Amino acid sequence: MSIQNLASYDPFADVGEESPIEPVAEEKKKPAQVQNYVHIRIQQRNGRKTLTTLQGLPKEYDPKKLLKAFKKEFACNGTLVDDEELGQVIQLQGDQRQKISMFLIEEGVPKQDVKVHGRQGFKRVRKFGEVKRLMNPNDNRLKNSKELAVAEAKKTEEKKRRVELAASSMFFQHNMALGPPYHVIVDTNFINFSLQNKIELVQGMMDCLYAKATPCITTCVISELEKLGPKYRVALRVARDPRFKRLECTHKGSYADDCIIERIKSHKCYIVATCDRELRRRVRQVPGIPLMYIARHRYRIERLPDQGNQT
């Protein structure tokens, strides 16, 4: 025995009369009106890279023109994808949710129709001026910086007060300690350039100075040549010539330029032979020290005082 639904069928109604329940059933069958929203989502691509998607645009907006405007306005790349269920979807590189929502609202899309998905709708970036905080005046970092500033000020005052005494052999800029036989301090650069220009060191110095010259080489220069490897084995063999006078170094480290500068400051009886521009600049700051360098395949001397006839 089947049970009839009394809400949809009246058994006592006469044949031919319209049932008042039928329109109610028809109203129930009508689909409810669905509100169209514009959905803005973000997707993770790989690593830190993200992708922003836009779907559900009204028909009066052209997706191609919008994509072109987005790419120009946001300075990013994008594409238009056709989906069977969602229709045309706009994809943009990076997190562009906030910019897209503001752009659509300015173009006339109602704000309540724009749905931004993701954490807090979109990433809110606060300006640096709003986030910046002031340090506590009693912070230890400020105390350390003040102490360092005071220490640096004291060092600068000590440097200003300290005046180097002039050597007793100096008569204004004329060095009375220089005279034949000359002692010439040679550096690594000078030996290498002498070999390239095919100049014999002792003979070339005598031709330049018109007097006897004794090449001097420090242990720092020899250690530099040893560190350069087998490519400079000929220069190392020249540096170990028995005619060269070996100057022993007592300081720590093996930086030859500093060693040469300290030696000529304490002893004014040397000539410095170098082709290094930086070392020549530093030697020129020391008064009374001549410079020897290579020019046009010959040795040249700079700032050598005229000896003349001594009376």
C-alpha positions in Angstrom: 0.0 0.0 0.0 1.5 3.3 -1.1 1.3 6.5 1.1 0.3 9.6 -0.9 1.9 13.0 -0.3 -1.0 15.2 0.9 1.0 18.4 0.4 1.3 17.8 -3.3 -2.0 16.0 -4.1 -5.5 16.6 -2.8 -7.7 13.4 -3.1 -10.9 15.3 -2.3 -10.5 17.9 -5.1 -12.9 17.6 -8.0 -11.5 16.6 -11.4 -10.7 19.6 -13.6 -10.2 22.0 -10.6 -6.8 23.5 -10.3 -5.0 22.6 -7.1 -3.8 25.6 -5.1 -0.7 23.7 -4.1 0.8 23.3 -7.6 2.0 26.9 -7.9 3.7 26.5 -4.5 5.6 23.5 -5.9 6.6 25.4 -9.0 8.0 28.3 -6.9 10.1 25.8 -5.0 11.5 24.4 -8.3 12.7 27.9 -9.4 16.4 28.3 -8.8 17.5 31.0 -6.3 19.3 34.0 -7.7 23.1 33.6 -7.3 25.1 36.8 -6.7 28.2 37.0 -8.9 31.4 37.8 -7.0 34.9 38.7 -8.3 37.3 36.3 -6.6 40.9 37.2 -6.1 43.2 34.4 -4.8 46.8 33.7 -4.2 48.6 30.4 -5.0 52.1 29.2 -4.0 54.2 28.3 -7.0 57.6 27.1 -5.7 59.7 28.4 -2.8 58.8 32.0 -2.2 57.2 32.7 -5.6 53.5 33.2 -5.7 50.7 33.6 -8.3 47.6 35.8 -8.1 44.4 34.6 -9.9 41.3 36.7 -10.8 38.0 35.1 -11.8 34.3 36.0 -12.0 34.7 39.3 -13.9 31.4 40.9 -15.1 30.7 40.6 -18.8 31.1 44.3 -19.4 34.8 44.0 -18.7 37.2 42.7 -21.3 39.7 40.3 -19.7 42.4 40.9 -22.4 42.3 44.7 -21.9 42.3 44.3 -18.1 45.3 41.9 -18.3 47.2 44.5 -20.4 46.4 47.2 -17.9 47.4 45.1 -15.0 50.8 44.2 -16.5 51.5 47.9 -17.3 50.2 49.2 -13.9 51.8 46.6 -11.6 55.0 46.0 -13.6 54.6 42.2 -13.6 54.0 39.5 -16.1 50.6 37.7 -16.5 48.5 35.4 -18.7 44.9 34.6 -19.5 43.8 31.0 -19.0 40.5 29.4 -20.3 38.9 27.1 -17.8 35.8 24.9 -18.5 34.2 25.5 -15.1 35.5 29.0 -14.1 35.7 30.6 -17.6 38.5 33.0 -18.3 41.0 33.4 -15.4 43.6 36.1 -15.2 47.0 35.0 -13.7 49.6 37.5 -12.5 53.0 37.0 -11.0 53.5 37.8 -7.3 51.1 38.9 -4.6 48.9 41.5 -6.4 45.7 41.1 -4.4 45.6 44.5 -2.8 46.5 46.3 -6.1 43.9 44.3 -8.1 41.1 45.0 -5.6 41.9 48.7 -5.5 42.0 48.9 -9.3 38.6 47.1 -9.7 37.0 49.4 -7.1 38.3 52.5 -8.9 36.9 51.1 -12.2 33.4 50.9 -10.8 33.1 47.3 -9.4 31.1 47.4 -6.1 33.3 46.8 -3.1 31.0 44.2 -1.6 31.3 42.1 -4.8 35.1 41.9 -4.6 36.2 38.9 -2.5 39.9 38.7 -1.6 40.9 35.3 -0.4 43.9 34.4 1.7 45.3 35.4 5.1 43.7 38.7 6.2 42.5 39.3 2.7 45.9 40.6 1.6 49.3 41.3 3.0 49.4 44.6 4.8 52.8 46.3 4.5 53.4 49.0 7.0 55.7 51.8 6.2 59.1 52.0 7.9 58.3 55.3 9.5 55.4 53.8 11.4 57.3 50.7 12.5 60.5 52.5 13.6 61.1 52.6 17.3 63.4 54.7 19.4 66.2 53.2 21.4 66.2 53.6 25.2 68.8 56.3 26.1 70.1 53.9 28.8 70.8 51.1 26.3 74.2 49.5 26.6 74.8 49.8 22.8 74.6 53.5 23.0 77.0 53.5 25.9 79.5 51.4 24.0 79.3 53.7 21.0 79.9 56.8 23.1 82.9 55.1 24.7 84.3 54.2 21.3 83.8 57.8 20.0 85.7 59.2 23.1 88.5 56.7 22.5 88.8 57.6 18.8 88.8 61.3 19.7 91.7 60.7 22.1 93.7 58.8 19.5 93.3 61.7 17.0 94.4 64.2 19.6 97.5 62.1 20.3 98.3 61.9 16.6 98.0 65.6 16.2 100.3 66.2 19.2 102.9 63.7 18.1 105.5 65.3 15.8 108.3 63.3 14.2 111.7 64.6 14.9 113.8 65.4 11.9 117.0 63.3 11.4 120.3 64.9 12.3 121.6 64.1 8.8 118.9 66.3 7.1 119.8 69.8 6.1 116.3 71.0 5.2 115.5 68.6 2.3 119.1 67.7 1.6 120.2 64.4 3.0 123.9 64.6 4.1 124.0 60.8 4.9 123.7 59.8 1.2 127.0 59.2 -0.6 128.9 56.5 -2.4 128.9 53.6 -2.1 125.1 53.8 -2.2 122.8 51.3 -0.5 119.7 50.5 -2.6 116.8 48.7 -1.1 115.1 46.5 -3.8 111.6 45.2 -3.6 109.8 42.3 -5.4 108.3 44.5 -8.2 111.7 46.0 -9.1 113.4 42.6 -9.5 110.6 41.3 -11.8 110.6 44.4 -14.0 114.4 44.3 -14.3 114.2 40.7 -15.6 111.5 41.7 -18.1 113.6 44.6 -19.4 116.8 42.4 -19.4 118.7 44.7 -17.0 121.5 43.4 -14.8 120.8 44.9 -11.4 124.3 45.8 -10.1 125.6 47.0 -13.4 122.4 49.0 -14.1 122.6 50.7 -10.7 126.2 51.7 -11.3 125.4 53.1 -14.7 122.6 55.1 -13.2 124.4 56.5 -10.2 128.0 56.7 -11.7 129.3 55.2 -8.5 129.5 51.9 -6.6 126.1 50.6 -5.5 125.2 47.8 -3.1 121.8 46.2 -3.6 120.1 45.5 -0.3 117.2 43.0 0.1 115.1 42.3 3.2 113.9 38.9 4.3 110.3 40.1 3.7 111.0 40.5 -0.1 112.6 37.0 -0.2 109.6 35.5 1.6 107.2 37.2 -0.9 109.2 35.7 -3.8 109.1 32.3 -2.2 105.3 32.5 -1.9 104.8 33.5 -5.6 105.8 29.9 -6.6 107.9 28.4 -9.3 106.9 31.0 -11.9 109.2 33.5 -10.2 112.1 31.1 -9.5 114.5 33.2 -11.6 113.7 36.3 -9.6 114.3 34.3 -6.4 117.7 33.2 -7.7 118.6 36.8 -8.4 117.5 37.9 -4.9 119.9 35.2 -3.4 122.9 36.7 -5.3 125.9 36.9 -2.9 126.5 40.5 -4.0 123.2 41.5 -2.4 123.3 42.6 1.2 120.7 40.8 3.3 118.8 42.9 5.8 117.2 40.9 8.6 113.7 41.8 9.7 112.6 41.4 13.4 108.9 42.4 13.0 106.0 40.1 12.6 104.4 39.4 9.3 105.9 39.5 5.8 104.5 42.7 4.1 107.5 44.2 2.4 106.2 47.7 1.8 105.6 48.5 5.5 109.0 47.0 6.3 110.8 49.2 3.8 108.9 52.4 4.9 109.8 51.8 8.6 113.4 51.1 7.7 113.9 54.3 5.6 112.2 56.4 8.4 114.7 55.2 11.0 117.8 55.1 8.7 118.2 57.9 6.0 121.1 56.2 4.2 119.1 54.2 1.7 117.8 54.6 -1.9 114.5 52.7 -2.6 114.3 50.9 -5.9 110.7 50.1 -6.8 108.2 50.3 -9.7 105.1 50.1 -7.5 103.1 53.3 -7.6 101.6 53.0 -4.1 105.1 52.4 -2.6 106.6 55.3 -4.5 103.8 57.6 -3.2 104.6 56.5 0.4 108.3 57.0 -0.1 107.8 60.5 -1.5 106.3 61.4 1.9 109.6 60.6 3.6 111.9 63.6 3.1 115.5 63.0 1.8 115.0 59.4 0.4 115.7 59.1 -3.4 113.7 56.8 -5.6 115.0 54.5 -8.4 112.6 53.2 -11.0 112.7 51.8 -14.6 111.9 54.0 -17.6 112.7 53.2 -21.3 114.6 50.0 -20.4 117.0 52.0 -18.1 117.2 52.8 -14.4 116.2 56.4 -13.4 116.9 58.2 -10.2 114.5 60.7 -8.5 115.4 63.3 -5.8 119.1 62.4 -5.5 120.9 65.4 -4.0 123.9 66.8 -6.0 127.0 65.8 -4.1 129.5 68.2 -5.8 132.9 68.9 -4.4 133.0 68.9 -0.7 135.2 71.6 0.8 
